[in-house]
Amino acid sequence: MNDASHDVNTHDQRPAAPTRSAARRPEHGDDGSKKPPAAARIVVMAREDYRFVMSTDGRPYAVALDGPNIALPLRNKGGLRQRLARQFADAYPGEVASQSALADAMTVLEGVAEDSDPVPVHLRVGSNPAGGVVVDLGSADGRAVVVTDTGWNIVDRAPVLFRRSGAMAPMPAPVVDGDGLAKLYALLNMDEPSFHQLVAWLVAAWIPDIPHPAIVCKGEQGTGKSKAAQMFINLIDPSPASKRSQPRDEKAWSRQAFSSWALCLDNVSTIPPWLSDTLCKAVTGDGVVDRALYTDDDVVVLTFKRVLALTTIDAGALAGDLAERVLMLDLQLIDSEHRRSEEELDATFDAVRPAVLGALFDVLACVLAVLPSVRLESMPRMADFARVLAAVDQTQGWHTLRDYLATSANVATDAMEGDPFAMAIAALVEQAETWQGTAAQLLEALPAPFVRPPNWPKDATRASGRVKRLAPLLRSIGITVDDTQRSRDRHRHRLLTLSRAPAQQESASAPEQPPIWPEVTPPGHGRTPPEQH
C-alpha cells in the first residue's frame, strides 16, 4: 500500500496570491469617459478567473482556473456570486456591485455554461476516469484521496470535479496504521461477524456506481445505536448534521439527499409508505423533478443514489421493499461499567479516525483489485453489493456474504411479523397449502382483525397491489405468488394463486469464525490481492 506521507505536498501558510481580477485596478474612467456597466465588468472578471460548465443534471457551475477542482454554484450562498461581489470591491475601490448587477452577470454566465457539453459533477465520491475511486476530503485546498487496485494516495488536486454543500464537513487525511480496524472495533459494541459486515459496508460506500443497502442499527435502549450510526456516517461523509429526523415530505427529503452523500435517519419507529418507497429509490438511484424557482414552465432535476443509515428498536417498522435493501446490525447492550460519556467517545473517535480511514482505504484497494473477477453462483437482491462482500471475503478471509444473506432472511421474517395483512396471507396458505381466487375473494377469505390497521386494503384493487408488493417477503418464507392467470368466465378476472414452495434443505450451521485480525498482517494493509486462477 502506498504511504500517504510520500504523496502529500507540503503547503506553507503564506496568504494565497490575489486573483488576476482582484489585482486589476479600474481601467476606465481615468480620462473622464464613462465606465462600462458594473454587470459587464463582473462578467469580464469572472471569465478571466473561472471556466463555466454545465452538470449532467442541468446545473451551471464555475471552476476556478488556478484553484481546486471544485464546482461553485453560480447563485447559492458560498458560490460564485458571493465571491465575485468581493472581488469586484477589491478590483474597483469605492464601488460595490449592486444586486441587480450581480443578477444580470449571473444570467450571462449561465448562458456561457450552457455552451459547453455537460460534465459529471460529483459529491464527496467519484469514479476516476483513469480507474479507481476518488474521495473528496472536503478541505479548502481541494485535496482528495485516490484509491486504485494498487493502493491509495492523497493528491493536491482531485482528478474529477466535485461540488460542495453546507451539509458537508472536512474529512481528516488518512494515515497508514496497521491497527486502524482494531481501533474502530474497540469503539463498538457488536460481535465479530457484525463488525466484518460493517467494514465491508463502509468500504462499499465509497464505490459510487453501485446500490448500497441501508445499514440499520437495531437494539434496545442503551445499546448506543445513534452514536454508532453517527460514527459510520462521519467516516464516509462527515457532516455537522450526521443524524437527521424523518423528513416530513418527499421535497424535504430530496433536498437533504441532494446535499449529502451519506445520511442517517435517527430513531425510526414507523415509516410511512411514501418514505419507504423514497428510501428504496434512494438506495438504487432516484430522481425528483420539480418546478424551478420563479418560473412557470421550467423544471429542475435532483438525481441521487445515496448511502443510508437508520436506527430503530423494532425492525418490523420496515416495509417489504425496504427490508430487502437493508443490512441489519444488532448492537449489544452496554453495561454501566463500560459505558462512556459522549465527550470521551467523540475525543477518542477524532483521535483514531485518520488511522481507521487509512485501514478502510487499504481494504478498498484490495477489493478493487479482485472485484472485476468476482463471480457469484447466484445473484441475490443487491447483487452489486453482494459482489463487494465476496471480494472482501476473498481478500480478508472473512464470511461477510454468507452472514449478510442469512441476516437478510431474518429481516424479511421480522418485516412479515410487522405486517398483519402479510401474516394473514401466510396463515391462509399454511392452512390451505394452495389458494386461488380474485383479490375480492382474498379479502373475504382473510379474517380481518377486530381493529383494522390503517394499511389493511379497503377494496380489491388495493388488495391486489398489496399482494404484489408483499410477493418478495412472502417468497422469503416459502410462499409463491402468481397473478398471471385469468378466470375462464366472460369477465376474465385476474386470479391470484398463493401456494407453498417445496421445502428446501436447511443449511448447515455456520462454521466457527476465524480471528478478526491476523496475528501477523492486519487486514487490508501490506497485502497484495491473491492471484486469480
For each residue, the residues with C-beta under 8 A, 3 or more apart:
1: 151 152 176 362 365 524 525 526
2: 6 7 150 151 152 153
3: 6 7 176
4: 7 8 152 153 154 173 174 175 176 358
5: 8 175 176
6: 2 3 153
7: 2 3 4 153 154 155
8: 4 5 143 154 156 173
9: 156
10:
11: 141
12:
13:
14:
15:
16:
17:
18: 22 23 90
19: 22 23 49 66 87
20: 23 24 48 49
21: 24 45 46 48 49 87 91
22: 18 19 87 90 91
23: 18 19 20 91
24: 20 21 27 45 91
25: 91 92
26: 29 30 35 91 92 93
27: 24 30
28: 33 34 35 36
29: 26 32 33 34 35
30: 26 27
31:
32: 29
33: 28 29
34: 28 29
35: 26 28 29 41
36: 28 40 41
37: 40 41 101
38: 41 42 88 95 97 98 101
39: 42 43 100 101 102 104 105 108
40: 36 37 43 44
41: 35 36 37 38 44 45 88 92
42: 38 39 45 46 84 88 97 101 102 105
43: 39 40 46 47 105 108 109
44: 40 41 47 48
45: 21 24 41 42 48 49 84 87 88 91
46: 21 42 43 49 50 62 80 84 105 109
47: 43 44 50 52 109 112
48: 20 21 44 45
49: 19 20 21 45 46 64 65 66 87
50: 46 47 62 63 64 65 72 80
51: 62 63 65
52: 47 60 61 62 63 109 112 113 116
53: 60 61 62 63 71 113 116 118 119 121 161
54: 58 59 60 61 113 114 116 117 118 119
55: 58 59 60 61 71 118 119 120 121 163
56: 118 119 120 121
57: 301 302 303
58: 54 55 118 300 301
59: 54 55 73 121 300
60: 52 53 54 55 73 74 109 110 113 114
61: 52 53 54 55 71 72 73 74 113 121 161 163
62: 46 50 51 52 53 71 72 74 79 80 109 113
63: 50 51 52 53 67 69 70 71 72 161
64: 49 50 67 68 70 72
65: 49 50 51
66: 19 49
67: 63 64 70 142
68: 64 140 141 142 143 157 158
69: 63 142 157 158 159 160 161 162
70: 63 64 67 142 161 162 163 164
71: 53 55 61 62 63 121 161 162 163
72: 50 61 62 63 64 79 80 83
73: 59 60 61 76 79 80 163
74: 60 61 62 79 80 81 106 109 110 113
75: 79 80 81 106
76: 73 79 81
77: 82 166
78: 82 164 166
79: 62 72 73 74 75 76 82 83
80: 46 50 62 72 73 74 75 83 84 106 109
81: 74 75 76 84 85 102 106
82: 77 78 79 85 86
83: 72 79 80 86 87
84: 42 45 46 80 81 87 88 97 102 105
85: 81 82 88 89 96 97 102
86: 82 83 89 90
87: 19 21 22 45 49 83 84 90 91
88: 38 41 42 45 84 85 91 92 95 96 97
89: 85 86 92 93 95 96 97
90: 18 22 86 87 93
91: 21 22 23 24 25 26 45 87 88
92: 25 26 41 88 89 95
93: 26 89 90
94:
95: 38 88 89 92
96: 85 88 89
97: 38 42 84 85 88 89 101 102
98: 38 101 102
99: 102 103
100: 39 103 104
101: 37 38 39 42 97 98 104 105
102: 39 42 81 84 85 97 98 99 105 106
103: 99 100 106 107
104: 39 100 101 107 108
105: 39 42 43 46 84 101 102 108 109
106: 74 75 80 81 102 103 109 110
107: 103 104 110 111
108: 39 43 104 105 111 112
109: 43 46 47 52 60 62 74 80 105 106 112 113
110: 60 74 106 107 113 114
111: 107 108 114 115
112: 47 52 108 109 115
113: 52 53 54 60 61 62 74 109 110 116
114: 54 60 110 111
115: 111 112
116: 52 53 54 113 119
117: 54
118: 53 54 55 56 58
119: 53 54 55 56 116 161
120: 55 56 126 160 161
121: 53 55 56 59 61 71 161 162 163
122: 125 126 134 136 160 161 162 163 208
123: 162 163 165 259 260 261
124: 135 136 138 162 168 236 237 261 262
125: 122 133 134 135 136 205 206 208 237 261
126: 120 122 133 134 136 158 160 161 162 208
127: 132 133 134 160 208 209
128: 131 132 133 134 146 148 159 160
129: 159 160
130: 159
131: 128 148 149
132: 127 128 146 147 148 149 368
133: 125 126 127 128 146 147 206 207 208 364 368
134: 122 125 126 127 128 144 145 146 147 158 159 160
135: 124 125 144 145 147 171 206
136: 122 124 125 126 144 158 162 164 171
137: 143 144 145 154 170 171 172 173
138: 124 164 168 169 170 171 238
139: 142 143 170 171
140: 68
141: 11 68 156
142: 67 68 69 70 139 156 157 158 162
143: 8 68 137 139 154 155 156 157 158 173
144: 134 135 136 137 154 155 157 158 159 162
145: 134 135 137 152 153 154 155 173 174 361
146: 128 132 133 134 152 153 154 155 159
147: 132 133 134 135 151 152 206 361 364 365 368
148: 128 131 132 151 152 365 368
149: 131 132 365 368 369 529
150: 2 365 369
151: 1 2 147 148 362 365
152: 1 2 4 145 146 147 148 174 361 362 364 365
153: 2 4 6 7 145 146
154: 4 7 8 137 143 144 145 146 173 174
155: 7 143 144 145 146 158 159
156: 8 9 141 142 143
157: 68 69 142 143 144
158: 68 69 126 134 136 142 143 144 155 161 162
159: 69 128 129 130 134 144 146 155
160: 69 120 122 126 127 128 129 134
161: 53 61 63 69 70 71 119 120 121 122 126 158
162: 69 70 71 121 122 123 124 126 136 142 144 158
163: 55 61 70 71 73 121 122 123
164: 70 78 136 138 168
165: 123 168 258 259 260
166: 77 78 259
167: 239 240 241 256 259 260
168: 124 138 164 165 237 238 239 259 260
169: 138 234 238 239 240
170: 137 138 139 238
171: 135 136 137 138 139 237 238 357
172: 137 350 353 354 357
173: 4 8 137 143 145 154 354
174: 4 145 152 154 354 355 357 358 360 361
175: 4 5 354 355 357 358
176: 1 3 4 5 358 525
177: 180 183 354 355 358 359
178: 359 522 525 526
179: 182 183 355 359 522
180: 177 183 184 352 355 356 357 358 359 360 362 522 525
181: 184 185 199 356 359 360 363 516 517 522 523 524
182: 179 185 186 517 522
183: 177 179 180 186 187 352 355 356
184: 180 181 187 188 199 352 356 359
185: 181 182 188 195 516
186: 182 183
187: 183 184 231 345 348 349 352
188: 184 185 195 198 228 231 331
189: 223 224 228 331 332 333 334 338
190: 194 195 198 228 329 330 331 332
191: 194 195 332
192: 195 196 513 516
193: 196 197 399 400 403 513
194: 190 191 197 198 329 330 403
195: 185 188 190 191 192 198 199 516
196: 192 193 199 200 392 396 398 399 400 403 513 516
197: 193 194 200 201 327 329 389 400 403 404 407
198: 188 190 194 195 201 202 215 232 329
199: 181 184 195 196 202 203 360 363 392 400 523
200: 196 197 203 204 388 389 392 398 400
201: 197 198 204 205 212 213 215 232 327
202: 198 199 205 206 232 235 236 360
203: 199 200 206 207 360 363 364 367 388 392
204: 200 201 207 210 212 385 388 389
205: 125 201 202 212 236 262 307
206: 125 133 135 147 202 203 236 360 364
207: 133 203 204 210 364 367 388
208: 122 125 126 127 133 305
209: 127
210: 204 207 384 385 388
211: 283 284 285 305 325 382 384 385
212: 201 204 205 283 305 306 307 308 385
213: 201 283 325 326 327 382 385
214: 279 283 308 309 310 322 325 326 327
215: 198 201 229 232 308 309 310 326 327 329
216: 309 310 311 312 315 318 326 327 328 329 411
217: 225 226 228 229 309 310 311 312 329 331
218: 225 311 312 313 315 328 329 330 331
219: 223 224 225 313 330 331 332 333
220: 223 313 333
221: 313
222: 333 334
223: 189 219 220 331 332 333 334
224: 189 219 227 228 331 334
225: 217 218 219 228 229 311 312 331
226: 217 229 230 243 266 267 311
227: 224 230 231 342 345
228: 188 189 190 217 224 225 231 232 331
229: 215 217 225 226 232 233 242 243 264 266 309 310 311
230: 226 227 233 234 242 243 264
231: 187 188 227 228 234 235 349
232: 198 201 202 215 228 229 235 236 264 309
233: 229 230 236 237 238 239 242 243 262 263 264 309
234: 169 230 231 237 238 239 242 349 353
235: 202 231 232 238 353 356 357 360
236: 124 202 205 206 232 233 261 262 307
237: 124 125 168 171 233 234 260 261 262 307
238: 138 168 169 170 171 233 234 235 242
239: 167 168 169 233 234 242 260 262
240: 167 169
241: 167 244
242: 229 230 233 234 238 239 264
243: 226 229 230 233 264 266
244: 241 247 256 263 264 265 266
245: 265 266 267
246: 265 268 271 275
247: 244 250 252 253 256 275
248: 252
249: 252 253 274
250: 247 253 254 274 278 288
251: 254 255 288 290
252: 247 248 249 255 256
253: 247 249 250 256 257 275 278 282
254: 250 251 257 258 286 288 290 302 304
255: 251 252 258 259 302
256: 167 244 247 252 253 259 260 263
257: 253 254 260 263 282 286 302 304 306
258: 165 254 255 302 304
259: 123 165 166 167 168 255 256
260: 123 165 167 168 237 239 256 257 263 306
261: 123 124 125 236 237 306 307
262: 124 205 233 236 237 239 306 307 308 309
263: 233 244 256 257 260 306 307 308 309
264: 229 230 232 233 242 243 244 308 309 310 311
265: 244 245 246 268 308 309 310 311
266: 226 229 243 244 245 310 311
267: 226 245 311 312
268: 246 265 271 310 311 312 317
269: 312 313 314 317
270: 317
271: 246 268 275 276 279 317 318 319 322
272: 275 276
273: 276 277 319 455
274: 249 250 277 278
275: 246 247 253 271 272 278 279
276: 271 272 273 279 280 318 319 321 322
277: 273 274 280 281 321
278: 250 253 274 275 281 282 286
279: 214 271 275 276 282 283 308 322 325
280: 276 277 283 284 321 322 325
281: 277 278 284 285 286
282: 253 257 278 279 285 286 304 305 306 308
283: 211 212 213 214 279 280 305 306 308 325
284: 211 280 281 305 325
285: 211 281 282 303 304 305
286: 254 257 278 281 282 303 304 305
287: 301 302 303 304
288: 250 251 254 301 302 303
289: 299 300 301
290: 251 254 299 300 302
291: 295 296 298 299 300
292: 295 298 299 300
293:
294:
295: 291 292 298
296: 291
297:
298: 291 292 295
299: 289 290 291 292
300: 58 59 289 290 291 292
301: 57 58 287 288 289
302: 57 254 255 257 258 287 288 290
303: 57 285 286 287 288
304: 254 257 258 282 285 286 287
305: 208 211 212 282 283 284 285 286
306: 212 257 260 261 262 263 282 283
307: 205 212 236 237 261 262 263
308: 212 214 215 262 263 264 265 279 282 283
309: 214 215 216 217 229 232 233 262 263 264 265
310: 214 215 216 217 229 264 265 266 268 326
311: 216 217 218 225 226 229 264 265 266 267 268
312: 216 217 218 225 267 268 269 315 317 318
313: 218 219 220 221 269
314: 269 317 418
315: 216 218 312 318 323 328 411 414 415 418
316: 414 415 417 418 419
317: 268 269 270 271 312 314 418
318: 216 271 276 312 315 322 323 326 411 414 415 418
319: 271 273 276 322 323 415 419 469
320: 323 324 412 415 416 419 422 469 470 472 473
321: 276 277 280 324 325 469 472
322: 214 271 276 279 280 318 319 325 326
323: 315 318 319 320 326 411 412 414 415 473
324: 320 321 381 382 408 412 472 473
325: 211 213 214 279 280 283 284 321 322 381 382
326: 213 214 215 216 310 318 322 323 408 411
327: 197 201 213 214 215 216 404 407
328: 216 218 315 407 408 410 411
329: 190 194 197 198 215 216 217 218
330: 190 194 218 219
331: 188 189 190 217 218 219 223 224 225 228
332: 189 190 191 219 223
333: 189 219 220 222 223
334: 189 222 223 224 338 339
335: 338 339
336: 339
337:
338: 189 334 335
339: 334 335 336
340: 344 345 348
341: 344 345
342: 227 345 346
343: 346 347
344: 340 341 347 348
345: 187 227 340 341 342 348 349
346: 342 343 349 350
347: 343 344 350 351
348: 187 340 344 345 351 352
349: 187 231 234 345 346 352 353
350: 172 346 347 353
351: 347 348
352: 180 183 184 187 348 349 355 356
353: 172 234 235 349 350 356 357
354: 172 173 174 175 177 357 358
355: 174 175 177 179 180 183 352 358 359
356: 180 181 183 184 235 352 353 359 360
357: 171 172 174 175 180 235 353 354 360 361
358: 4 174 175 176 177 180 354 355 361 362 525
359: 177 178 179 180 181 184 355 356 362 363 522 523 524 525
360: 174 180 181 199 202 203 206 235 356 357 363 364 524
361: 145 147 152 174 357 358 364 365
362: 1 151 152 180 358 359 365 366 523 524 525
363: 181 199 203 359 360 366 367 392 395 396 523 524
364: 133 147 152 203 206 207 360 361 367 368 524
365: 1 147 148 149 150 151 152 361 362 368 369 524
366: 362 363 369 370 391 395 396 524 527 529
367: 203 207 363 364 370 371 388 391 392 395
368: 132 133 147 148 149 364 365 371
369: 149 150 365 366 395 528 529
370: 366 367 373 374 391 394 395 529 530 532
371: 367 368 374 387 388 391
372:
373: 370 532
374: 370 371 387 390 391 394
375:
376: 379 380 383 386 387 390
377:
378:
379: 376 383 386
380: 376 383 386 405 408
381: 324 325 408 472
382: 211 213 324 325 385 386
383: 376 379 380 386 387
384: 210 211 387 388
385: 204 210 211 212 213 382 388 389
386: 376 379 380 382 383 389 390 401 404 405
387: 371 374 376 383 384 390 391
388: 200 203 204 207 210 367 371 384 385 391 392
389: 197 200 204 385 386 392 393 400 401 404
390: 374 376 386 387 393 394 401
391: 366 367 370 371 374 387 388 394 395
392: 196 199 200 203 363 367 388 389 395 396 398 400
393: 389 390 396 397 398 399 400 401
394: 370 374 390 391 530
395: 363 366 367 369 370 391 392 524 527 529 530
396: 196 363 366 392 393 523 524
397: 393 514 518 523
398: 196 200 392 393 514
399: 193 196 393 402 403 510 511 513
400: 193 196 197 199 200 389 392 393 403 404
401: 386 389 390 393 404 405
402: 399 405 406 510
403: 193 194 196 197 399 400 406 407 510
404: 197 327 386 389 400 401 407 408
405: 380 386 401 402 408 409
406: 402 403 409 410 510
407: 197 327 328 403 404 410 411
408: 324 326 328 380 381 404 405 411 412
409: 405 406 412 413 476
410: 328 406 407 413 414
411: 216 315 318 323 326 328 407 408 414 415
412: 320 323 324 408 409 415 416 472 473 476 477
413: 409 410 416 417 476 477
414: 315 316 318 323 410 411 417 418
415: 315 316 318 319 320 323 411 412 418 419 473
416: 320 412 413 419 422 423 426 473 474 476 477
417: 316 413 414 423
418: 314 315 316 317 318 414 415
419: 316 319 320 415 416 422 423 455 470 473
420: 423 424 449 453 456
421: 424 425 446 453 455 456 457 466 470
422: 320 416 419 425 426 470 473 474
423: 416 417 419 420 426 427
424: 420 421 427 428 446 447
425: 421 422 428 429 442 446 467 470 474 479 498
426: 416 422 423 429 430 474 477 479
427: 423 424 430 431
428: 424 425 431 432 435 445 446 498
429: 425 426 432 433 434 435 479 498 499 500
430: 426 427 500
431: 427 428
432: 428 429 435
433: 429 499 500
434: 429 497 498 499 500
435: 428 429 432 442 445 496 497 498 499
436: 485 495 496 497 498
437: 441 442 445 495 496
438: 441 442 460 487 493 494 495 496
439: 442 443 460 461 463 464 467 494 496
440: 443 444 459 460 463
441: 437 438 444 445
442: 425 435 437 438 439 445 446 463 467 496
443: 439 440 446 457 459 460 463
444: 440 441
445: 428 435 437 441 442
446: 421 424 425 428 442 443
447: 424
448: 452 456
449: 420 452 453 456
450:
451:
452: 448 449 456
453: 420 421 449 456
454:
455: 273 419 421 466
456: 420 421 448 449 452 453
457: 421 443 460 462 463 465 466
458: 462
459: 440 443 462 463
460: 438 439 440 443 457 463 464
461: 439 464 465
462: 457 458 459 465 466
463: 439 440 442 443 457 459 460 466 467
464: 439 460 461 467 468 483 494 496
465: 457 461 462 468 469
466: 421 455 457 462 463 469 470
467: 425 439 442 463 464 470 471 481 483 496
468: 464 465 471 481 483
469: 319 320 321 465 466
470: 320 419 421 422 425 466 467 473 474 481
471: 467 468 474 475 481
472: 320 321 324 381 412 475 476
473: 320 323 324 412 415 416 419 422 470 476 477
474: 416 422 425 426 470 471 477 479 480 481 498
475: 471 472 478 479 480 481 501
476: 409 412 413 416 472 473
477: 412 413 416 426 473 474
478: 475 500 501 503 504
479: 425 426 429 474 475 498 499 500 501
480: 474 475 497 498 499 500 501
481: 467 468 470 471 474 475 496 497 498
482: 485 496 497 498 499
483: 464 467 468 494 495 496 497
484:
485: 436 482 494 495 497
486: 492 493 494 495
487: 438 491 492 493 494 495
488:
489: 492 493
490:
491: 487
492: 486 487 489
493: 438 486 487 489
494: 438 439 464 483 485 486 487
495: 436 437 438 483 485 486 487
496: 435 436 437 438 439 442 464 467 481 482 483
497: 434 435 436 480 481 482 483 485
498: 425 428 429 434 435 436 474 479 480 481 482
499: 429 433 434 435 479 480 482
500: 429 430 433 434 478 479 480
501: 475 478 479 480 504
502:
503: 478
504: 478 501
505:
506:
507:
508:
509:
510: 399 402 403 406 513
511: 399
512:
513: 192 193 196 399 510 516
514: 397 398
515: 518 519
516: 181 185 192 195 196 513
517: 181 182 522 523
518: 397 515 521 522 523
519: 515
520:
521: 518 525 526 527
522: 178 179 180 181 182 359 517 518 525 526
523: 181 199 359 362 363 396 397 517 518 527
524: 1 181 359 360 362 363 364 365 366 395 396 527
525: 1 176 178 180 358 359 362 521 522
526: 1 178 521 522
527: 366 395 521 523 524
528: 369
529: 149 366 369 370 395
530: 370 394 395
531:
532: 370 373
533:
